[in-house]
């Protein structure tokens, strides 16, 4: 649909400065029919407010009142976009900055291939723009999960080909309304991490493709030297990986990956990369089918 309404959904959690910069880059983009929905996800500081950086004419701030997690907050924005009769939904991390023409190549994919359900683009580091944060994805058959291709690598021709991929990070998605109506909203079982992997699996199960279009470029504010090792990251990353495996694989298929992950849990705790309490809680909550937000953090 030429110049159909695109609703961009940005989730803000204590990150007003990043959100404002992201909004400014969206307002400068070349697409003429863009509405920006900012979901303030229970921020206790760094809240967003209308003003010069976030004008009421093109933006709408939606308050959740509490932290609903990544999927829950995005679902709030998607529901509002459905009310506005959006033709497409742009799911975008608030700590990104976009190129002015990044939307057109994404739309072109849908115009030429009706079997695509989600299209994403090339994501470079904000502070080191010659290097990639996302240059596609591949399937790891030993772990039974998809991995980011090109992470931390110099951008080159290898990552510059439009193609079908098994997974697109929720940092950047463009989704037609018809896909939302077919597949539904994002699963809120995960709260944080793996909700994007889960949605990609559901899109593929609906007979649709995930597509990588490198002509669309954005920049992500994550340092290449960042070491993820906070207790909440370790907990959700482990618990949700196990939830994801169980949802999409048989017991026989996931037996080896789960054993490998158990060994890794033991090593992480022994080497101080995580705590015994954290690892035990993640496994315990998985086994007792506890989903959503953990009350530990």
Protein Blocks (a to p, Z undefined) as FASTA:
>chain_A
ZZiacddddddehilkmmmmmmmmmmmpmbfbdcdddddehiabhiacddfklcfklgcc
ddehiaebjmlmmmmmmmmmmmnopabdcdddfkbccdfklmmmmmmmmmmomkbfbdcd
ddddfklmkbcfbgcdcddfklopacdehihiacdfklmcccddfbdcfkbccddfklmm
mnopcdfklonghjlmmmmmmmmmnopacdddfkbccdddddfkbccfbfklmmmmmmmm
mmmmmmmpcfklmmmmmmmmmmmmmmmmmnopacfklmmmmmmmmmnopghjdfkZZ
